[in-house]
Amino acid sequence: MSTILLLGNGRLGSSVLDQLVPRFPDWNYVIVSRSQDSANMRLNLSRYVFSQWGLHPSIQHITSNLTDVERISEVISLTNPDIVFNATTPFPWWRISELPGDLSQMADAAGPGMWAALDVLLPSLATKAVGQSGVSPVHVNACYPDLTNAFLKGAPGAPLVGIGNISNLIPGFRLAYAAEWGIDPSSIDVRFVGHHYTSLNAPSTDKATPAPFLLEIKSVERELQISGPSAEPFQVLRKWALRTRGEAGQAVTTGSASTVLAAFMSGKDGQFHCPGALGLPGGYPVRISAGKEVSLDLPKNLDANTAQLINEKAQFFDGTQAVDSSGVIPTLASLEAQEMIVGFNTPKVTIENCIEYANEMLTVLNGRYKLGLGTV
């Protein structure tokens, strides 16, 4: 029996499980999280729904914390999963809104680069556990993969792809341009190279946002290529396919995750969009083969180096000056926001200092703003 191991049983992990089981009821699902009691309650909720559909899948829960790398590595070794999906984060994005109003706005303006130490922390521990396990599952990371996957590139057990972010735009473009052109959505082919910044901000305004991107939309009879910054595609999206956003909008992220995971589970070849693909910064169209291999599937006349350069320029607007396996350098705006919100800054986040920086941030966020976040 094939096995998928899900790290985290929160909003994303649980929702992904709920979408995967009906499609792949014969797989073995292993869920790892910190609390046995809360996991049992949430998993039983899923089991109730599955039972209503006549499904009684193999679902196991293992209590552990990602900070216990040796234990997680042992779990991976013993369960020998085909896929590991990391759905953990110490600081969910929606908690930023709980900061006092002006500070919340400052954090949003600075971009997630200011939280790099928190974002890379658990993915780096998951990567270390996979690397030490002695098995070679496909590792899919959900925690800000535009940045974290680039940070972890080349490490043993590093994520192969991420989910969400730019992939959340693809259904909107497909629906919007199908309506604009008066054709069936299934006949629309989309390829988009861009960063989290664009997926987060561009759908909210009719004005052009500053980050570069490249979008290709094709049908049998028409072809369109737009090089951003440009408001044009988002004006079409807002005209025809505006959707609920915020926490409720995370349903689209769940759909992205389950779609990418299903590609690896089904063994069928297909075209998708993934942030952090192959350890590259930002997001790209990719092809996932029946053999679980991933390759870039870029717009016409765009080479891999140029695609990467687009996202390296775009990440600045997300608060990141540079990221690679040596570390993450936040922008000046990120460093200034850190000083205001947590009272110190992180000039360069590395694999050696990310735990210390993350704990300092969590301590301040809990002590100063009473967020009640878990510490590491």
C-alpha positions as CSV (number, residue, x, y, z in Angstrom):
1,M,0.0,0.0,0.0
2,S,1.3,3.4,-0.9
3,T,1.8,5.9,1.9
4,I,1.6,9.7,2.3
5,L,2.9,11.3,5.5
6,L,1.4,14.6,6.4
7,L,3.3,16.8,8.8
8,G,0.8,19.0,10.6
9,N,-2.9,18.5,11.3
10,G,-4.0,22.2,11.3
11,R,-6.3,24.0,8.8
12,L,-4.3,23.1,5.7
13,G,-3.2,19.6,6.6
14,S,-6.7,18.5,7.7
15,S,-8.4,20.1,4.6
16,V,-5.9,18.4,2.3
17,L,-6.6,15.0,3.9
18,D,-10.3,15.6,3.3
19,Q,-9.7,16.2,-0.4
20,L,-7.3,13.4,-1.0
21,V,-9.0,10.5,0.7
22,P,-12.1,10.4,-1.6
23,R,-9.7,10.4,-4.6
24,F,-7.2,7.9,-3.2
25,P,-9.0,5.8,-0.6
26,D,-6.6,2.9,-0.9
27,W,-3.6,4.9,0.2
28,N,-2.2,4.8,3.8
29,Y,-2.4,8.2,5.5
30,V,0.0,8.9,8.3
31,I,-0.5,12.2,10.1
32,V,2.2,13.6,12.5
33,S,1.2,16.4,14.9
34,R,2.0,17.6,18.5
35,S,-1.4,16.9,20.1
36,Q,-2.9,13.4,20.3
37,D,-6.2,14.7,21.7
38,S,-6.9,17.4,19.1
39,A,-5.7,15.2,16.3
40,N,-8.1,12.4,17.3
41,M,-11.0,14.9,17.4
42,R,-10.2,16.4,14.0
43,L,-9.4,13.0,12.3
44,N,-12.6,11.6,13.6
45,L,-14.4,14.5,12.0
46,S,-12.8,13.4,8.7
47,R,-13.6,9.8,9.4
48,Y,-17.3,10.6,10.0
49,V,-17.5,12.3,6.6
50,F,-15.6,9.5,4.8
51,S,-17.9,7.0,6.4
52,Q,-20.9,8.8,5.0
53,W,-19.4,8.1,1.6
54,G,-18.8,4.5,2.4
55,L,-15.0,5.1,2.8
56,H,-12.9,3.7,5.6
57,P,-9.3,4.5,4.8
58,S,-6.2,3.7,6.7
59,I,-5.4,6.8,8.7
60,Q,-2.8,6.7,11.5
61,H,-1.7,9.5,13.8
62,I,1.7,9.8,15.4
63,T,2.4,12.3,18.1
64,S,5.6,14.1,17.7
65,N,7.1,17.6,17.2
66,L,9.1,18.6,14.2
67,T,11.8,19.9,16.6
68,D,12.5,16.2,17.5
69,V,14.3,15.6,14.2
70,E,15.5,12.1,15.3
71,R,12.0,11.0,16.1
72,I,10.5,12.4,12.8
73,S,13.4,10.8,10.9
74,E,12.6,7.5,12.5
75,V,8.9,7.8,11.7
76,I,9.8,8.5,8.0
77,S,12.1,5.5,8.0
78,L,9.6,3.2,9.5
79,T,6.6,4.3,7.5
80,N,8.6,4.6,4.2
81,P,6.3,7.1,2.6
82,D,6.1,7.8,-1.1
83,I,5.3,11.4,-0.3
84,V,6.0,13.8,2.7
85,F,3.9,16.9,2.8
86,N,4.9,19.6,5.3
87,A,1.8,21.6,6.3
88,T,3.3,23.2,9.4
89,T,4.2,26.8,10.3
90,P,5.0,28.5,13.6
91,F,3.3,31.7,12.6
92,P,0.3,31.3,10.3
93,W,-0.1,34.3,7.9
94,W,-3.6,35.2,9.2
95,R,-2.1,35.8,12.7
96,I,-0.3,38.9,11.4
97,S,-3.7,40.7,11.5
98,E,-3.7,40.3,15.3
99,L,-0.9,42.7,15.7
100,P,-2.0,46.3,16.6
101,G,-3.4,48.0,13.5
102,D,-0.4,50.2,12.5
103,L,2.0,47.3,13.1
104,S,-0.1,44.9,11.1
105,Q,-0.1,47.3,8.2
106,M,3.6,47.8,8.6
107,A,4.2,44.0,8.4
108,D,2.0,43.7,5.4
109,A,3.8,46.5,3.6
110,A,7.3,45.1,4.5
111,G,6.4,41.6,3.2
112,P,6.9,38.1,4.5
113,G,10.7,38.4,4.1
114,M,10.7,40.0,7.5
115,W,9.5,36.6,9.0
116,A,12.1,34.5,7.1
117,A,13.5,33.0,10.3
118,L,10.0,31.7,11.3
119,D,9.2,30.5,7.8
120,V,12.4,28.5,7.2
121,L,12.5,27.0,10.6
122,L,10.1,24.0,10.4
123,P,10.8,23.3,6.7
124,S,14.5,23.0,7.5
125,L,13.8,20.6,10.3
126,A,11.5,18.5,8.1
127,T,14.2,18.5,5.4
128,K,16.8,17.4,7.9
129,A,14.5,14.5,9.1
130,V,13.8,13.4,5.5
131,G,17.6,13.6,4.7
132,Q,18.5,11.4,7.7
133,S,15.7,8.9,7.2
134,G,17.4,6.7,4.6
135,V,14.4,6.8,2.3
136,S,13.7,9.1,-0.6
137,P,10.1,10.3,-0.6
138,V,8.8,13.2,-2.7
139,H,9.0,16.2,-0.3
140,V,6.3,18.9,-0.9
141,N,6.5,22.0,1.3
142,A,3.6,24.4,2.0
143,C,5.4,26.9,4.2
144,Y,6.2,30.0,2.0
145,P,7.9,27.8,-0.6
146,D,8.8,30.8,-2.8
147,L,11.5,31.5,-0.2
148,T,12.0,28.4,1.9
149,N,12.6,26.0,-1.0
150,A,15.3,28.2,-2.4
151,F,16.9,28.4,1.1
152,L,16.9,24.6,1.3
153,K,18.0,23.9,-2.2
154,G,20.7,21.2,-2.4
155,A,20.2,20.0,1.2
156,P,19.6,16.2,1.6
157,G,15.8,15.7,1.7
158,A,15.0,19.2,0.4
159,P,11.5,19.9,-1.0
160,L,11.0,19.2,-4.7
161,V,8.1,21.6,-5.1
162,G,5.7,23.8,-3.1
163,I,2.0,24.6,-3.2
164,G,-0.3,27.6,-3.3
165,N,0.7,31.2,-4.0
166,I,1.0,31.7,-7.8
167,S,-0.9,28.4,-8.4
168,N,-3.9,30.1,-6.7
169,L,-4.1,32.5,-9.6
170,I,-4.3,29.9,-12.4
171,P,-8.0,28.9,-11.9
172,G,-8.9,32.6,-11.9
173,F,-7.1,33.3,-15.1
174,R,-8.6,30.3,-16.8
175,L,-12.1,31.2,-15.8
176,A,-11.7,34.9,-16.5
177,Y,-10.2,34.6,-19.9
178,A,-12.7,31.9,-20.9
179,A,-15.4,34.3,-20.1
180,E,-13.6,37.2,-21.8
181,W,-13.1,35.2,-25.0
182,G,-16.4,33.4,-24.8
183,I,-15.0,29.9,-24.8
184,D,-15.0,26.9,-22.5
185,P,-12.5,27.1,-19.5
186,S,-11.1,23.6,-20.3
187,S,-9.8,25.0,-23.6
188,I,-7.6,27.6,-21.9
189,D,-3.9,26.9,-21.3
190,V,-2.2,29.1,-18.7
191,R,1.5,29.5,-17.9
192,F,2.6,32.0,-15.3
193,V,6.0,32.9,-13.9
194,G,5.7,35.1,-10.8
195,H,6.2,35.5,-7.1
196,H,4.0,35.3,-4.0
197,Y,3.9,39.1,-3.9
198,T,1.9,39.2,-7.2
199,S,-0.5,36.4,-6.2
200,L,-1.2,38.1,-2.9
201,N,-1.5,41.7,-4.1
202,A,-2.3,42.0,-7.8
203,P,-5.9,40.6,-7.6
204,S,-6.9,43.3,-5.1
205,T,-6.4,46.3,-7.3
206,D,-7.1,47.6,-10.8
207,K,-3.7,49.3,-10.8
208,A,-0.4,47.6,-11.8
209,T,1.6,46.2,-8.9
210,P,5.4,46.7,-9.2
211,A,6.7,43.1,-9.2
212,P,7.7,41.6,-12.6
213,F,6.0,38.5,-14.0
214,L,5.3,36.7,-17.3
215,L,1.9,35.4,-18.2
216,E,0.9,33.3,-21.2
217,I,-2.7,32.5,-22.0
218,K,-3.5,30.3,-25.0
219,S,-6.5,28.6,-26.6
220,V,-6.8,26.9,-29.9
221,E,-7.5,30.2,-31.7
222,R,-5.9,32.8,-29.5
223,E,-2.6,33.4,-27.8
224,L,-1.7,36.2,-25.3
225,Q,1.6,36.9,-23.5
226,I,1.9,39.7,-21.0
227,S,5.1,40.8,-19.3
228,G,4.5,42.5,-16.0
229,P,4.2,44.8,-14.2
230,S,0.8,45.1,-15.8
231,A,-2.7,45.5,-14.5
232,E,-4.3,44.0,-17.6
233,P,-4.7,40.4,-16.6
234,F,-5.8,41.2,-13.2
235,Q,-8.4,43.6,-14.5
236,V,-9.8,40.7,-16.6
237,L,-9.6,38.5,-13.5
238,R,-11.5,41.0,-11.3
239,K,-14.1,41.5,-14.1
240,W,-15.0,37.9,-14.4
241,A,-13.6,35.8,-11.6
242,L,-13.4,37.9,-8.4
243,R,-13.6,35.5,-5.4
244,T,-13.7,35.5,-1.6
245,R,-10.3,35.9,-0.1
246,G,-8.8,36.0,3.4
247,E,-9.0,32.9,5.6
248,A,-12.0,31.5,3.7
249,G,-10.0,31.9,0.5
250,Q,-7.5,29.3,1.8
251,A,-9.8,26.8,0.1
252,V,-8.0,27.6,-3.1
253,T,-4.6,26.9,-1.4
254,T,-6.0,23.6,-0.2
255,G,-7.0,22.8,-3.8
256,S,-3.6,23.6,-5.0
257,A,-2.0,21.3,-2.4
258,S,-4.3,18.4,-3.1
259,T,-3.9,18.8,-6.9
260,V,-0.1,18.8,-6.7
261,L,-0.1,15.8,-4.3
262,A,-2.6,14.0,-6.4
263,A,-0.3,14.4,-9.4
264,F,2.4,12.4,-7.5
265,M,-0.2,9.9,-6.1
266,S,-1.9,9.2,-9.5
267,G,1.3,8.5,-11.4
268,K,-0.1,10.5,-14.4
269,D,1.8,13.1,-16.4
270,G,0.4,16.6,-16.1
271,Q,1.1,20.4,-16.1
272,F,0.8,22.3,-12.9
273,H,2.1,25.5,-11.2
274,C,4.3,25.3,-8.1
275,P,6.2,27.8,-6.0
276,G,9.7,26.8,-5.1
277,A,9.9,24.2,-7.9
278,L,13.3,22.5,-8.0
279,G,14.5,24.9,-5.2
280,L,14.0,28.0,-7.4
281,P,12.7,31.3,-5.9
282,G,9.2,32.3,-6.8
283,G,6.7,30.2,-8.8
284,Y,6.7,28.4,-12.2
285,P,4.7,26.3,-14.5
286,V,6.0,22.7,-14.2
287,R,5.4,19.3,-15.6
288,I,5.1,16.4,-13.2
289,S,5.8,13.1,-15.0
290,A,4.4,9.7,-14.3
291,G,7.7,8.8,-12.8
292,K,7.3,11.7,-10.2
293,E,10.0,13.8,-11.9
294,V,9.5,17.6,-12.1
295,S,10.7,19.9,-14.9
296,L,9.9,23.5,-15.8
297,D,7.3,24.0,-18.5
298,L,7.8,27.6,-19.3
299,P,6.0,30.0,-21.6
300,K,7.2,30.2,-25.2
301,N,10.6,31.8,-25.7
302,L,11.3,32.0,-22.0
303,D,14.4,30.1,-20.7
304,A,15.0,28.9,-17.2
305,N,17.6,31.6,-16.3
306,T,15.3,34.4,-17.4
307,A,12.4,32.9,-15.5
308,Q,14.5,32.7,-12.3
309,L,15.7,36.3,-12.8
310,I,12.1,37.5,-13.0
311,N,11.4,36.0,-9.6
312,E,14.7,37.2,-8.1
313,K,13.7,40.7,-9.0
314,A,10.1,40.1,-7.8
315,Q,11.1,38.8,-4.4
316,F,12.3,42.3,-3.4
317,F,8.7,43.4,-3.2
318,D,8.0,40.5,-0.8
319,G,10.7,41.8,1.5
320,T,13.6,39.7,0.5
321,Q,16.8,41.1,-0.9
322,A,18.4,37.7,-1.7
323,V,17.9,34.0,-0.8
324,D,19.9,31.0,-1.6
325,S,21.4,28.0,0.4
326,S,23.7,30.4,2.3
327,G,20.9,32.3,3.8
328,V,18.1,34.9,3.5
329,I,18.9,38.6,3.4
330,P,15.7,40.7,4.1
331,T,15.2,44.1,2.5
332,L,15.8,47.4,4.4
333,A,12.0,47.8,4.8
334,S,11.9,44.3,6.4
335,L,14.7,45.1,8.8
336,E,13.0,48.4,9.8
337,A,9.7,46.6,10.4
338,Q,11.5,44.0,12.5
339,E,13.0,46.7,14.7
340,M,9.6,48.3,15.2
341,I,7.6,45.1,15.8
342,V,10.0,42.7,17.6
343,G,12.7,45.1,18.7
344,F,15.7,43.6,16.8
345,N,16.5,42.6,13.2
346,T,17.9,39.6,11.3
347,P,20.5,40.9,8.8
348,K,21.0,37.4,7.4
349,V,19.0,34.2,8.3
350,T,21.1,31.1,8.1
351,I,20.6,27.4,8.9
352,E,22.8,28.0,11.9
353,N,20.9,31.0,13.4
354,C,17.3,30.5,12.3
355,I,16.2,28.6,15.5
356,E,17.7,31.4,17.7
357,Y,16.1,34.1,15.6
358,A,12.7,32.3,15.4
359,N,12.6,31.8,19.2
360,E,13.4,35.4,19.8
361,M,10.6,36.5,17.5
362,L,8.1,34.1,19.1
363,T,9.0,35.2,22.5
364,V,8.4,38.8,21.6
365,L,5.2,38.1,19.7
366,N,3.8,36.2,22.6
367,G,5.0,38.5,25.4
368,R,4.4,41.9,23.7
369,Y,1.3,41.0,21.7
370,K,-0.2,38.0,23.6
371,L,-0.4,35.9,20.4
372,G,0.0,32.5,22.2
373,L,2.1,31.0,19.5
374,G,3.9,27.7,20.1
375,T,7.7,28.0,20.9
376,V,10.4,25.9,19.4
